[in-house]
Amino acid sequence: MLIIAGSSLVHGKPMDATLQHVSALLEMSDTLKKSGIDHAEVVHSLSTHMESHKWSNNITSPLAEVTQKLEDKVLAKILSSHSETQTEINSLANDLVLKNNDANSKFSQAQLNATDLYDCHSDEHDYLVTRDAAMTEIARLTPIKTDTCTKAATKSVISITKTASAGDDGAGTFVCNVLADSDCSGMLTQFDKQVKDDAQDLQDDAQVDFDDYKQEKSNCTTQTDLISTQDGIKSQAGTDWQQQKNDCDTNHKPVAKTKMCAYRTAQQAQCDALQAYNDLIDQVKGSGNVHSDSNRKTEYQTFKQAICLIKKIRDATNNCDADFDLEQEVTKLDLKSNTVAGIECTNSQIKFSDLKWNRADRVNGNPPSATAYTEVNADQWTLTSLNTYCR
């Protein structure tokens, strides 16, 4: 057998035009070679039957076997590859959607925990506001207390002077320290004996001064109690602030970081899935690879045309003018464009919350003022900066 590749000779003789067409179609097929079918043998078989004119519809005839082999091995492989490409597109598109949903879910969780951390720091600030308000009230009440308590101390000593007059046997000064002897009645009786005066008059005078003292003493006690209450509020707010700060740093902040890093991992997985999907679509739209849609359409059309021509040689009746369009005869590849629409992977900036607190530590052992806490815009992150943060 002598077939010159790329020529129109078989057995050293010119080929029939139809046979030449079939030969040319088969020679350029990669799928034919991968299917283990020898192009030269096919052409030789066709040529032999054309010369002998022994055409037969019997499937066992060499010509029918060639046709069947092309349909079963080559054409079936083309259709199988078409189906495999669609399966691969479906798989990668579905995987991309799942990973995109997971990334979105992780982002929402990270937002919730970032907001939770912000709220935790807000509570810290609120305790400091309460403490500052108590300190302000103590500063306001202190001079009032000083004034009322000074007046009470001054009026704690009751002093009444009795001067001599007609009918009196003497004169003198009555002095009673309420702080030492809250009941001055005994001292008044003794004083009355000394000055020979009406004790009731002295008691009336002393009662006036004593009532003045009691009023100032009550005012002093009230202011002292108010300051004590505010001091308790101040102390408790300081304790609450420290406990809240410890809770934020120990519990809330680590969880917020964990959720942010979980989002980063999920987002990177989504980006990898998008890259895999895009790479496949590029192959489908390109040429020279196993997933090339244009190459497969051409090869499908080539083999359908070749098979048709072989049958035409056999039957002398087939019309081989059809387009043999793979998409029309089988199905068009669904690239799942609508399924993955809107899914992107960029290194653009994102925020997990709108605001955050710049916080302060103790100053000289004391909690800071609420003004040391400032509310600012939250940090903006990219996948790159998250990678660094999550190491």
Number of C-alpha atoms within 10 A of each C-alpha: 9 11 17 12 13 10 12 18 15 21 13 11 10 12 17 14 10 14 22 18 16 23 23 19 18 26 17 14 17 11 20 21 14 12 15 10 17 14 20 18 13 20 21 19 14 20 19 16 17 16 8 8 11 11 17 14 11 10 12 11 14 17 26 18 14 21 19 16 16 22 16 12 16 24 23 14 18 20 17 12 17 24 15 13 22 20 14 15 22 17 13 21 22 17 18 24 19 14 21 24 16 17 22 16 14 21 23 16 18 25 20 16 23 26 18 18 24 22 16 20 25 18 17 26 26 16 23 25 17 19 28 21 16 21 18 13 16 21 12 12 16 14 12 15 21 14 14 21 21 15 18 21 16 12 22 23 17 19 14 16 11 16 11 14 10 6 8 13 12 16 17 14 12 19 16 20 15 17 11 10 13 11 13 19 16 10 13 20 16 13 20 22 13 14 19 15 20 12 17 12 11 19 18 11 14 21 15 12 17 22 12 16 21 16 15 22 20 15 19 22 16 15 22 20 13 17 21 13 14 21 17 14 19 24 15 15 22 21 15 18 23 18 13 19 20 13 15 21 15 11 12 20 18 14 18 21 18 14 20 25 21 18 24 23 18 21 23 18 18 25 20 15 22 23 16 17 24 15 12 19 19 13 16 23 14 14 14 12 11 14 22 20 23 14 17 22 17 15 23 24 19 21 23 22 22 23 21 19 22 22 20 15 19 21 12 11 10 13 11 16 9 10 12 17 15 21 10 9 9 11 13 13 16 12 18 16 10 8 13 17 9 8 13 12 16 9 11 10 12 12 16 20 19 14 15 19 19 13 17 15 14 10 9 7 7 9 18 20 17 19 12 13 18 12 15 11 12 16 13 14 17 15 20 12 13 17 14 9 12 13 6
